[in-house]
Amino acid sequence: MDLGLRGRRAIVTGATRGIGRAISDLLAAEGADIAFCARNNAAVKERVKELTSEGVRAFGAAVDVGDGPAYRAWLEAVARDLGGVDIFIANASAGAGTEGEAAWEANFRVDLMHSVRGCEALLPHLARSDGGAVVFVTTIAAIETFFSPTAYGALKAALITYGKQLGQAVAGHGIRINMVSPGPVLFPGGDWDRVRRERPEVFAEVEGQCALGRMATPEEVARAVVFLASPAAGAITGSNLVIDAGFTKRVQF
Ligand SMILES: NC(=O)c1ccc[n+]([C@@H]2O[C@H](COP(=O)([O-])OP(=O)(O)OC[C@H]3O[C@@H](n4cnc5c(N)ncnc54)[C@H](OP(=O)(O)O)[C@@H]3O)[C@@H](O)[C@H]2O)c1
């Protein structure tokens, strides 16, 4: 299947590790030009080299998406560098590891508001594309009880609601908005790799709840994200695709 991504212009937040790294790798392999950010400048520079070796244009910058003004300025600059924007993938997260009010503040600023600010800044660009598409990377912690109650799960749930409603509002401009909710994703250096080393009993319990008997990989999540962002998914908007190796048990309507 041709995804129709050659020459498309994509912005991905948080693309130096894990799921964002796999998304940007796949977009580059499909021939899309990419602008991405993360906070660690050395890792960004390394990623630019890796992505340009695929023969596409890659623009990387050390930007904290939680810093509203700096983030907006970067989005406008890369929209110019790319010569327009067809795809926006909001992937960066403050994670689930913080507690108390600090967690609510961090997940609000990073998970929710960087996605909202990204859409506000990029919708005019996406409307000029013949296939504008947005994907929010959320989590199953937004849709099912997952250990303790967290700001992370609650604010990702807010993001899913926002994405669905935004999809209705901008459909007339030809822009599609979709969400992908991963379950536990295992990769070297990631959160679940750390849990596997430090709390093997918790890892075994969570892995045991995955009906497929294992956690998902970043590449498996990336394939869903990139498909939803591509013209091949031209009639899909407002959906939330769960990629969790069978972790969640609810019936999805
Ligand atoms: N891993 C899982 O099991 C899992 C499960 C469900 C959902 N998810 C979701 O999937 C997405 C990616 O998760 P992941 O596990 O791949 O994360 P990760 O391994 O921690 O990587 C996160 C990426 O985002 C960047 N980043 C983090 N905070 C940032 C900020 N404030 N500004 C700019 N860049 C930032 C990181 O680089 P720097 O640190 O250099 O900034 C890195 O490139 C998140 O939205 C997460 O909620 C993950």
Ligand as a Chemical Component Dictionary entry (heavy atoms), coordinates in Angstrom:
data_LIG
# 
_chem_comp.id                   LIG 
_chem_comp.type                 NON-POLYMER 
_chem_comp.pdbx_formal_charge   0 
_chem_comp.three_letter_code    LIG 
# 
loop_
_chem_comp_atom.comp_id 
_chem_comp_atom.atom_id 
_chem_comp_atom.alt_atom_id 
_chem_comp_atom.type_symbol 
_chem_comp_atom.charge 
_chem_comp_atom.model_Cartn_x 
_chem_comp_atom.model_Cartn_y 
_chem_comp_atom.model_Cartn_z 
_chem_comp_atom.pdbx_ordinal 
LIG N1  N1  N 0  6.246  4.223  26.519 1  
LIG C1  C1  C 0  5.021  3.804  26.810 2  
LIG O1  O1  O 0  4.819  2.703  27.358 3  
LIG C2  C2  C 0  3.835  4.670  26.477 4  
LIG C3  C3  C 0  2.551  4.151  26.732 5  
LIG C4  C4  C 0  1.438  4.924  26.427 6  
LIG C5  C5  C 0  1.601  6.174  25.876 7  
LIG N2  N2  N 1  2.849  6.666  25.653 8  
LIG C6  C6  C 0  2.939  8.010  25.072 9  
LIG O2  O2  O 0  3.787  7.976  23.939 10 
LIG C7  C7  C 0  4.487  9.223  23.816 11 
LIG C8  C8  C 0  5.974  8.953  23.734 12 
LIG O3  O3  O 0  6.364  8.201  24.866 13 
LIG P1  P1  P 0  7.817  7.520  24.955 14 
LIG O4  O4  O 0  7.701  6.432  25.968 15 
LIG O5  O5  O -1 8.335  7.235  23.593 16 
LIG O6  O6  O 0  8.664  8.729  25.624 17 
LIG P2  P2  P 0  10.228 8.889  25.892 18 
LIG O7  O7  O 0  10.964 7.639  25.590 19 
LIG O8  O8  O 0  10.349 9.493  27.230 20 
LIG O9  O9  O 0  10.643 9.983  24.778 21 
LIG C9  C9  C 0  10.041 11.216 24.821 22 
LIG C10 C10 C 0  10.587 12.104 23.718 23 
LIG O10 O10 O 0  10.021 13.407 23.903 24 
LIG C11 C11 C 0  11.056 14.345 24.215 25 
LIG N3  N3  N 0  10.486 15.270 25.204 26 
LIG C12 C12 C 0  10.067 14.983 26.458 27 
LIG N4  N4  N 0  9.624  16.103 27.066 28 
LIG C13 C13 C 0  9.760  17.105 26.164 29 
LIG C14 C14 C 0  9.500  18.499 26.213 30 
LIG N5  N5  N 0  9.011  19.091 27.298 31 
LIG N6  N6  N 0  9.773  19.240 25.109 32 
LIG C15 C15 C 0  10.290 18.657 23.986 33 
LIG N7  N7  N 0  10.565 17.351 23.899 34 
LIG C16 C16 C 0  10.309 16.580 24.975 35 
LIG C17 C17 C 0  12.231 13.498 24.696 36 
LIG O11 O11 O 0  13.497 14.114 24.528 37 
LIG P3  P3  P 0  14.153 15.083 25.668 38 
LIG O12 O12 O 0  14.082 14.341 26.960 39 
LIG O13 O13 O 0  15.548 15.346 25.200 40 
LIG O14 O14 O 0  13.307 16.312 25.672 41 
LIG C18 C18 C 0  12.094 12.286 23.794 42 
LIG O15 O15 O 0  12.585 12.572 22.499 43 
LIG C19 C19 C 0  4.063  10.065 25.014 44 
LIG O16 O16 O 0  3.018  10.930 24.633 45 
LIG C20 C20 C 0  3.540  9.031  26.006 46 
LIG O17 O17 O 0  2.570  9.575  26.879 47 
LIG C21 C21 C 0  3.965  5.947  25.935 48 
# 
loop_
_chem_comp_bond.comp_id 
_chem_comp_bond.atom_id_1 
_chem_comp_bond.atom_id_2 
_chem_comp_bond.value_order 
_chem_comp_bond.pdbx_ordinal 
LIG N1  C1  SING 1  
LIG C1  O1  DOUB 2  
LIG C1  C2  SING 3  
LIG C2  C3  SING 4  
LIG C2  C21 DOUB 5  
LIG C3  C4  DOUB 6  
LIG C4  C5  SING 7  
LIG C5  N2  DOUB 8  
LIG N2  C6  SING 9  
LIG N2  C21 SING 10 
LIG C6  O2  SING 11 
LIG C6  C20 SING 12 
LIG O2  C7  SING 13 
LIG C7  C8  SING 14 
LIG C7  C19 SING 15 
LIG C8  O3  SING 16 
LIG O3  P1  SING 17 
LIG P1  O4  DOUB 18 
LIG P1  O5  SING 19 
LIG P1  O6  SING 20 
LIG O6  P2  SING 21 
LIG P2  O7  DOUB 22 
LIG P2  O8  SING 23 
LIG P2  O9  SING 24 
LIG O9  C9  SING 25 
LIG C9  C10 SING 26 
LIG C10 O10 SING 27 
LIG C10 C18 SING 28 
LIG O10 C11 SING 29 
LIG C11 N3  SING 30 
LIG C11 C17 SING 31 
LIG N3  C12 SING 32 
LIG N3  C16 SING 33 
LIG C12 N4  DOUB 34 
LIG N4  C13 SING 35 
LIG C13 C14 SING 36 
LIG C13 C16 DOUB 37 
LIG C14 N5  SING 38 
LIG C14 N6  DOUB 39 
LIG N6  C15 SING 40 
LIG C15 N7  DOUB 41 
LIG N7  C16 SING 42 
LIG C17 O11 SING 43 
LIG C17 C18 SING 44 
LIG O11 P3  SING 45 
LIG P3  O12 DOUB 46 
LIG P3  O13 SING 47 
LIG P3  O14 SING 48 
LIG C18 O15 SING 49 
LIG C19 O16 SING 50 
LIG C19 C20 SING 51 
LIG C20 O17 SING 52 
# 
